[in-house]
Amino acid sequence: MRRNYIVLSVLAVCAAAFFTVSCSKKTEVKPAAAETSSDGASPFLQQLRKNGVLKVGSSGDSPFAYIDQKTGSFDGVDAEIIKEAAKRLGIQKVEMALIPFSELILNLNNGNIDIIADCMYTRADRGEKVYFGDIWYTQGGGLLASEKSPVNGQSTFDPKTTRVGYTEGTAWQYVVQGWQKDGLIKDAVATGDQSESIVALQYGKIDAFLTDSTVVESLFANSPDTLKGLKLCSGYKDVPETIGRIAPAVSFDHIAFMKELNNVVMTLRDEGFIDTVFKKYGLDPKLHTITNDPAQRLCTVNSRDD
């Protein structure tokens, strides 16, 4: 009888132990979705806060987003905006990854960077690959030529001799290639990044270089020696297609995070922060900044919104 009692007792203990372990296992596999932040932050923002860093992709062009060679700091119009916004979102640090402009979207979607902030134009073809945030500012083109050159805009091009440079992957590539297609110029030439293209122009390898107006404006204001011997062509005329609406971009997986960023940037604009940033880099806010009016602020080329 005692043996039966002992056996029954052992079985009872084992059953209790099994029940306890089973309950413990169920607790461990609690859905991750149950973890929420006190301020309702998106999962990606929570992860960025945990990691302590936001990785920003940029081609390194001044005055947008670049590393200052003297201080090592991440500077520029886009850099200042994203750094301040990240700080207000609770992200400790922002780091820049130097990537050729034409490869930014590829690196974003491969997960090598978290966001693009590099004076990227919002275009429908790009909207099929990434999700753009609200518009940060606008800009047009700036055509550079030698001070001694007769080139001063589209009307002064010589279809038999004029060679115009562009940076590959930018909106200006398509403008310059369009000029060649329409017979306005002889050659459309990929001349590298901004610095390489300016040097190519100074050495006479091309007759003109089309780039962002803010780049030219900033260089003439802050580094005039960089443009020695060059002029800004007063006869250059933008068309509606070349007026760029600039916005940051994330992958489709992180749309919720971009909407959180949008809200912070609206506050920065209301506070006058963005105007102050433009003045810091020698740029006229009246030529570039917008208001929080939805007609000006909202991006219209995104192919998805959830």
N, C-alpha and C positions, 0 to 999 in steps of 0.2 A: 504494500500500500504506500509506504514511504517513497519507494522507487517511482511509483506512478506520480506521486506528488511532486517529487523532484523534477521528473520529466516535464510535467505540466508547468512547473514554475519556470524552467528553462525556456520552454516554448513561449511562455507569456513574455519573458524578458526579451527574447529575440524579436517577437512581434512588435513590442514597444519600440525597440531599437530601429527596426525596419521602418516603422511609421515615422519616427523622428527624422531619420535620414531622408526619407521621401519628402517630408515637408520642407526640410532644409534645402533640398535640391530645387523644389518649386520656387522658393524665395530667391535663389541665386539666378534663375533665368527670367527674372522680372524684366519686362520690356524696357529697352533703353529710353523709349519715348516718355517714360514716366519722369525722367530727369529734365527739369525745366528751370530756367533762371528766374530770379525774382522780378526782373523787368521784362520778361517775355521775349528775350532775345532769340533770334533764329539759331538753329543748331550750328551753322557755320560760324556765326559770330561768337557763340560760346566756345567753339574750338579755337578760334583765333585768339580769344582772350586767354584761354588755357595755354596755348603755345607761346603767347606773348609777342607775336610778330606777324605783320602783314607784308607779304612779298609782292612788290609792285614791278611790273614789267615796263621798261622804257628803252628807247634807242639811244638815250643819253644826249639829246639835243637841247641846247639852251635856246630860249628861256623856259622850256616846259618842265622837263624832269631830267636832271643830270647830277653827276657827282662833282662837286667843286674840287678841283685838283690841288688847291692849297689847303683846304680844311678837311676834305674827305666827307663833307656833309652832303646830304641829299637835298638839292635845291631846285628852284624853278617854280613857275606858276602852278602847274599841276601838282608838283611835289608839296608845296605849301598847303594846298587845299586838302590833299589826301592825308598828310601828316596831322593836321589839325582835326580833321573829321575822325581819323582813327583814334586819336587821343580822347575825343569826346565819346567815342563808342567803347572805350575801355580797353583798347589794344595798346600795349606798352611801347612797341617799337615798329617802325616802318623801314623796310629794307628795299633797295632797288636792285633789280637784276638787269644787267645790260644785255639787250637782245636786239638784233637788227629789226627795223620796223616791219619789214615784210614777213618776219617770223613770229611776231608777237602773238597773233591769234592762235597759231599752232601750239606755242608754248603754254598759252592759257588753257587751252582745251586738253593738253597733255598733263596738266596739273603741276607744271614747273613753277608757275606763278599764281597768285590769288586774284590779281586784278591788273588791268591795263590802265595807266594814266599817263598819256603821252601825246596830247593834242590830237587824238584820233577823231577823224570826221565820222559822223554817224551816216552810214550809207546802207541802202537796202541789201546789197550783197553781203556786207558784213553782219547785218542784222539776222541773216540766215545762219550765222556761225556762232555769234555771241549775243549776250543781252546787254544793251546799253542802259546806263542810268540817265538821270535828267541831264539836260544840257548845262554845261558849266559856263561857257562863253562862246563867242563867235569870232571868226576872222576870215580874211580874204587872202589873196595872193600878193606876193611882192616880186617883181621882176628886177633882177640885178644885171648890169652890163658895165663894160668899161667906160670910164669917164670920157674917153676919146672916141667911143663908138657912136655911129649914127643911130644905133638901135635905141629906141626910147619907148617902145610899146608895140602892140600888134601891127599897127599901121606902118611901122618902119622896118618890118622884117623884109629880107630879100629872099624870095623862095629858091634862088639859085645858090646862095652861099650861107645863109644864117643857120647856125647850129645851136640848139637850146638844150641845156642840161636839166636833169631832174633826179630826185632821189627815188630809187625803186620802191614800189609799194605804197607810195603816198598818192594823194588825190592829184598831185601835179603831174605825175607820170601820164595819166590819161588825158590831161589837158594838153600837154606838150605833144604827145603822140597824135592827138587830134589835130593839132596845128600842122603836123607833118602830113597827115592823111588828107587834110583839106588843101594842101599845097602852099601853106603860108610860109613854111620854113623848109630847108633842105634836109636837116637831120634832127631827130630827137635822140638825145644821148643820155644813157644812165651813167651818172658821174659820181656815184657813191653817196656818202652821207653829206650833211650840211657843210662840214669843214672841208672835206675832199672836193666838193663841188665848187666852193668858193675859190680854192686854190687852183682848180682847173680853169676857172674863169680868169683869174689873175694871170695865169700863164698862157692865155690865149688858146686853150684847147677847145673852148666853146665861146660863143658870142654872147650868150645870156644864160641866166640860171633862174628858174621859177621855183619859188619856195613859199613858206608861210610868211605873211606880212608881219606877224609878231616877231619872228626871228630877225628879220631885217631891221625892224623898228628897235628891237632890243640891242642889236649889235651897233647900230649907229649911235645909240644913246650911251651904251656902256663900254663898248670895245671898238671904237672907230678905226683903230689901227688894223683890226682884222679885215676891214673892208677897204683898205688902202687902194686907191686907184679905181674904185668902183662907184657907181651911182645907182640910186633907186629910180627906175624908169617911170616918169610922171605920166607917160602916155599909156601905160598898161591899164586895161579895163577888165574888171571882174564881170562875169555873167552870173546869173542866179545859181548855177550849178557849182560855182567855185567859192561861194560864200559858205564856209564851213561851220557846222554846228558841232561843237566839241563836247564829248562826254566820255566818262570812264566806261569800262566794259568788264563783265565777268562771264563765266560759263553759265549755261542754262541750269546747272545744278545749284547755283547760288543766287537766284533771283531775289529770294527773301532778304538776303544780306544787302543786295543793292538797294532795295527799297528802304532799308534802315539807313543806309548811307545817304540816300536822297533827302531824307528828312533832316539830317544833320546839315547838309549843304544848304538847304533852304534857310536854316537858321543862320548859318555863316553869312549868307547873302544879305539877310535882313540886318545883321549887325554891322555890315560894311566891311567885313573881313576880306572878301574877294576884291573889292575896289582897292583896298590897302595893299594887297599882294601885287596887283598890276602896277601900282605906283612904285612899289619897291624895286621892280625890275625895269623901271624906266618906260612903262607902257601907259597909254592913255585909256583909263577905264571906259570913257565914253565911246571909244571905238570898238570895244570888245564885250563888255559886261551886259548882262540881261537882267530882267526882273523875275520875280516869282510868279508872274502871270502865266497860267498854264499854256497859253498860246505861244509863249516864248520858251518856256522851261521844259515841256514834255517832249520826249523823243517819239518820233512817229514811224520809225523804221523797224522796230522790233517785231520779229516773227512769232514770238511767244510772250506770254505775260504770266505764266504760272509754273 
